[in-house]
Amino acid sequence: MANFKFPDNFLWGGAIAANQAEGAYTEGGKGLTSVDLLPSGEKRRGFMKGDISSLTPLEGEFYPSHEAIDFYHRYKEDVALFAEMGFKALRVSISWARIYPTGEDVVPNEAGLQFYDDLFDELLKHNIQPVVTLAHFDVPVALIEKYGSWRSRKMVDLFKTYSETVLKRYKDKVKYWMTFNEINMLLHLPFLGAGLVFKEGENIKQIQYQAAHHQLVASAWAVKTCHELIADAKIGCMLAAGSFYPYTCDPEDVYQGMEKDRESYFFIDVQSRGEYPGYAKRFFRDHNLDIVMEPQDAELLKQNTVDYIGFSYYSSRTTSTDPEVQKNMTSGNVFGSIANPYLSKSDWGWTIDPKGMRITANQLHDRYQKPLFVVENGFGAYDELTSDGDINDDYRIDYLKRHLAELGEAIQDGVEILGYTSWGPIDIVSASSGEMSKRYGYIYVDRDNAGQGTLKRIKKKSFAWYQQVIQLGGANL
């Protein structure tokens, strides 16, 4: 990366989500949302997959999202720290249940709308662009109870109302939008991704792909509304990315890797190209899936494609058709992966693959020819305070430095990258595990996995490092 600097208009920053940071889960008129039903501990994983027995919080369980890091009350302090680092952008999400507590209220909740007005004003005061996700693992519980969440077509109209409300309200403050966070999570963690709960004996694939169609149609409506209301705004889609590598050059392994990539690209193919790809139609036929589509859906999808592709990148994955090789799995994140013998792993078993950032960015660019936005990337690790109260997170600096260097290489390859918002610039609740000990931030938050602590914010060593990266436009990488 000698003599290379990132573009002057590059959006450096960080990313958080309402359900992992805000807390205040019933304050200001907010309704219960899907993540408010996810406890910490062993039950969480099953719940996220849709095996959930109760749509009310259970006695004796700890729910980390209920208070989270109290961003709802402390956002001014946190935004000031982001500004000190030099952020140009902060990715946040709007909680649907803060705007429409039941999801179908006749009038939106003014207290919720005002909170986001205040947050966006604070960001803009510090010259930080809000990058806003409309739905980030966030479904009003009332809609899960009444309609079964995204399995119902009714959700399209309700999401249309919600998205139109916030797009109108914040049209002068927000110029970068995304529809659904990591939309492909619907297939892997369906309750987390789409509020789906399954009953014994149901055809889960049928429900998932019908729900996926509803989300894709709702996304197209949001794109249409955004383009009509805000001429100078960009609205994108967002997927959990990371290429699948074949374990060997056996064509069966190579083909399986391609199929697994397509499972994620399916959503983005529709959102970026405006139609279902042939391989998806064959998948529906081969699995006897009857996806109900209304006559106007095809035209709506075709005419309302996204302006850019947002993606998260944490690691690559490796796949094999050999049953013996498949025994050597790494825990990874939500994607199962065979351990890659050429790569190391994090404390949580996530493969560390900086080169994969460049590979993934180039693959997305080659496939879609649209601007890309890296809206999540980071290193979850255990952090320890020294006796002096410092956090020397050199391991995080090393991870981020190597990934950013590869992102710079992708830009030099000709890939258009709008910006980079690292995940969890301040420690927040982990979506996958519900832990606070899985820390990503440049800013430490004094809170443990049981919800104990002062919530005091402490700068880590990586704070000054990222500050310098932004100041120098990446020239120090």
N, C-alpha and C positions, 0 to 999 in steps of 0.2 A: 504493500500500500504506500510505497515511497512517493512523496510529493502529491498524494491524493487528499482532497478535502471533499466532504459531502456538500451537496448543493447549498447555496446560501438560503434558499427557501425551504430547506428540509425541516420537517416538523419533529424536533426532538422533544421527548417527554416521557410520560408514564401512563399506566392504565390501572384503573380500579373498577369495581362493580358495586352497585347499590347494595346488593344482598350480602356482600362480603365486607363492606366497610361502614355503611351508614349506621346500623343499629336502629334504635328508636322505632322498634318494629310495630308499635301500636300508637305512636305519637302523631300528632297533627292529622288525625283522621285516617291514617293508613290502615288498609285492610290486611289480613293475613295473605302471605304469598307462599308459593310452593316451597321455597328454601327454608321458610320459617318452620317447616315440619321435619327438617332433616337434623337429627341429633348428632352429637359427636359419638365416637365409639363404633362398635362392631355393627350395629343395626344400620348405619348410614349407607353402606354400600348397597345393601339389598333394597333399601328405600329408593335410592337413586335410580335403580333399575326398574322400578315400578311395582316392587313387592312391598307395598305399604298398607298397613292394616287400619290406620286411623288418620282422618283428615283434621284432627285437632292435636295440639301438642300433648304429649303423654307425661303424666306425673312421674317425677323421679329421673327424668332425662334432662341433659344439658343441651340447650339449643344455641350454638355459638353465634348465629346470625342475629339473635334478638338484641344484643348490644354491640356485637362486632368490635370495631375500634372507635365507635361513637363519632364517626365522621359527621353525622347529622348535626352535632353540636360543636364540633371542633374543626370544621372545614376551613375556617379563616386561618387558623394556626397552621394547618397542613398546606394550604395553598401558598402561604407565605414561604414555607420551606421549599416547596416546588419552585417558586419564583426565584428563590435564592440559588437554586441549582441551575437556573436559566431555562426552565421549561418553556417551549414554544406551544406545547399542546398537552392537554390532559384528557385522556379517554375516560369517560364515566358512562353509567347507564341511568336511565330513568326507571324507577319502580312503577310498573303499571298500577299496582294496588295503592300507591300513594296518590295517584291521579284519579283513578276510578276504584274505590275500595272493594266493591263487589264485582268490578269488571263491566257492569252494565248499568251503572247509576245514570239517572237522567241528566244530572248536572255534575261536572267534574269537581273534585275537591280543591277548593281555592288554596287551602293551607299547603297542600302538596305542590301545586303549581308555583306558589310563591317561594317555597324552599328552593326549587331549581332556578327560578329567577334570581334569587339571591346568590346561589352558587355560581351561576354563569356570570353574573355581574362581578363577583369577586375575582373570577378567573380573568375576565377581560380587563379589569382594573390593573392586573399584573401582566397584561399582554400575553396571556395564555389562551390559545384557541380551545374551546370545548369540542371534543370529538365524542359524539353521543350515540350510544346504542339504545335502540328502542326496546329490545327485549333481551335481557342477559340472565338466563336461567331464572325466569321470573314470571309466574302465572298466578293471578288472583285465585286463592283457594276456593272462593265461591263459584268460580267457573269450572273448576275441577269437579266440585260436588254436583253442580246442576247439569253440566253438559259433557262431562268426561274430558274436559280440556280440548286439545287440538284434534281429537278424534271426530269432533263435531264441526260441521260446516258453519255453524252459528259463530264460531270463533273468528272467522274471516271478517264478518261485519263488525264485531266488537273491537277487533284490533284496528280495523279501518277507522272507527270512531276515535279510538285512543290516539292513533298515530296522527290523525288530522288535528286533533286538539293540541298536541304538543308541537307539531310542526308549525301551526299557526301562531301559537303562543311565543315560540322562541325563534321565529324566522329571522329576526334582526340580530340575534345573538349567536346562533349556531350555524356554521356553514359546512360542517362535516358530520354526516350521519351514517349509521349502519342499521340494518333491520334486525336480524337475529344473530346473537352471539353463537359462534361455533355451531352452526345449524346442523352439522352432521352428528353432533352429540345425541340427537334424537334417536339414532340407531344403536347407540352404545349405552347411554344412561338416560332412558326415555322419560323418567320422572323428572330428573334434573333438567334435561333439555326441553321438555315439552309438557310436563305435568301429567304424563300418562300413567294410569294405574291399571294393572291387568288382573283379570279374574282367571281362575283355573280353567283350562280348556279353550281359552280364546286363541284365535289365530293372531299371534303377536306381530308377525311380519305384515299382515294385512292392515292392522291398526296403525303400525308405525308408518308405512308408506302412504296410507290415506291421510294421516296427520301431516306427513311431510308435504303432500300436495296442498293441503290447506295452508301451511306456513308459506309455501312458495307463492301461492296466490295472494296471501296477505302481504307478503314482501313486495310483490309487484304493485299492489294498491298503494303501499307506502311510497314506493319509488315514483309512481304517477303523481301522487299528492305533493310530494316534495318538489318535483320538477314544475308543477303548476303554481305552487305557492312561493318558492324561493329560487329565483332565476340564477342566483350566483352560488347556490349550494351544490355540494357533491354528496351523493348517497351511495353507499356500497353494501356489499354482502360480506360475510365473515365465516371462515371455516377453520377448524382445527387441522392444520397442515403438518406435513412431515412425510417425506417419501418412504415407501416400502422398498427395501432392497431385497433381491433374491439371495438366499443363502448360498446358492451355487449357480453355475451357468446352465444347469439342467433346465431345458425349456419349460418344464412343468413348474419349477420354482419361479422362473421369469414371468410366466403367465399369471401365476397366483399373485405375484407382486403387482402386476398391472391391474388385476381384478380388485385388489384391496385399495389401490389408489383410486380406481373408478368409484368405489363405494363412497368416498369422500367427494370426489369431483362431480358426482351426480347432481348434487344440489347446486353447485356453482355453474355447471354446464347450463342448467335451466335459468339461473339468475343472470348469467352473463350472455348466453346465446339466445335465450328466449324460447326454448323448446326442449322437450324430452329427447335425450340421445337414444340412438337405436339400441345400444346395449342395455339401457334401462327398460325399454319396452320388451326386450327379450327376457330380461330378468323377471318382469311381471308375468309374462306368459309361462316361463319355466316353473315358477312358484305358484301358479294359479291365483295370482293376485288380481282382483277386480277393483281398480282405482276409479272411483266415481268422480267424474269431471263435468262441470257445467259447460254449456255450449260456448260461453264467452271467455272461458279460461284461457284457451289457446291464444286468442288474440291479445288478451291482457298480458300474458307472459311475454309474447313476442314484442309488443310495443313498449314494454317498461323494464328494460334491462338496466343493470347497475352501472354506475360511473367508474367504480374502482373495486378492487378486491382486497378486503382486509383479511389478514390471517394471523393465527398464532403459530409460533414455531418453538418447540422445546426440544424435540429430539426426532431422529429418524427411527424407522422400525425395520426389522428383518423378518423374512417369512420363508417357510419351507414346507414342502409336501411330504417330507420324510418324517414318519411318526417318531423315530428315535431322536432326531434333531429337535422335534417339537417339545420334547421333554425338558429342554434347556431354556425355559422361559424366564424372562426378567419381569418383575412386577410392573415396571414402567408406569405410564399414566393410564388413561382409559383404554388405550390401544394395546392389546396383547402383542408381545414381540419376543422373538427368539434373541437370546443374548448375542450381540455382535462381538466376535472375538478380537476385533481390531479397535474397539472403543471402550472407554471407561464408563462408570455409572455414578449417579448421585446417591446420596444417603437413602433415597426412596426408590432406587432401582431404575431411574430414568437414564436412558442412554445419552451420553454427552457427545454431540456430533456437530461441531462448528461448520465443517464443510457442507453438512446437510442444509444449512441455511442458504448457501449459495445455490446448491442443487435445486432445492425447493423453489426458490425465487425464480430461477431460470425456467423451471418446468411450468410454473404458473404463467410466466410471461409468454413462453412459447405457445402455450395452449390457448390463452385468452387475449393476448395483445391489448391488455388494459393496464392502467396504473395499479400498482400494488401498494399496500400500506401494512407494515409489520406492526400490528396492534397488541401483540403479546409476545414476549420472550423474556426469560429470566431463569434464575437458579434458586430453587428452594433448598434451604440448608438449615441445619441447627446453628444458631449463633450464640456465642457465649460472651458475656461481659467480663472484661478484665477487672482486676482489683481497683483500677483507676476509673472504671465505668466506661471503657472504650469497647468497641466491637471491631476487631481487625479481620474483616471479611475478604482477605486476599483471594480466596477460592471463588468468590462471586465476581470480583474484578477480572480474574483470569477467564472465567466463563464468558462474561459479557464482552470483554475485549476481543476474544477470538471470534465470537459470533458477529460482532460489529465489523471486524476486519473482513470477514467473508461476505457480509452484506455490502460493504464497499466494493468488493470484487464484483459482485453481481451488478452493481450500478455501472461499473466500468465495462461489464459485458453488454451493456445496453438496456438493462432492465430499469424501467421507471419506478422509483420508490418514492412515495409521497412523504413518508416519515417513519419514525420508530418510537413506539411508546412501550417501554419495558414494563413487564407485568409486576404489579405490586411495588411501586416506588417507595411505599410505606408498608410495613408489615400489615397484612390483613388475614382474615380467616381463609383457610384453604377450602376451595369448593369441593375438591374430591375427598378430602379426609376430615374436614372440619377442624383441623388443628391450627393453632397459632404458632406452634414450634416449627412448622414448615415455613420458614421466613424467606421472603424475596426482596425485602426493601433495602433502600439506601438509608431509611429511617427506621430505627427500632421502636417498637411499641411495647411498653411494659404490661404485658398481658399473657397469661399462660393458657394451657389447654382446658383448664377448669373455669376459666373466666375470672381468675384472680389477677390483681395487679393494679397499678395506679393509672395506667394508660399514658404515662409520660412518654414523650417523643425524644429519642436520642439519635443524633447523627452517627452513622457508621463510617468506617474508613472509605467505603465506596461512594459516599455522598460527595466528598471533595473530588474523587476521581471522575465521577460522571459529570460534575460541574465543569471540570476542565475539558472533558471530551466535547461538551456542548460549546464551550467558549472557543475551542480550537477547530470546531467543525469536523472533529474526528481525525485531525492531522496527527494526533499523538497515538494513534492505534498502530 
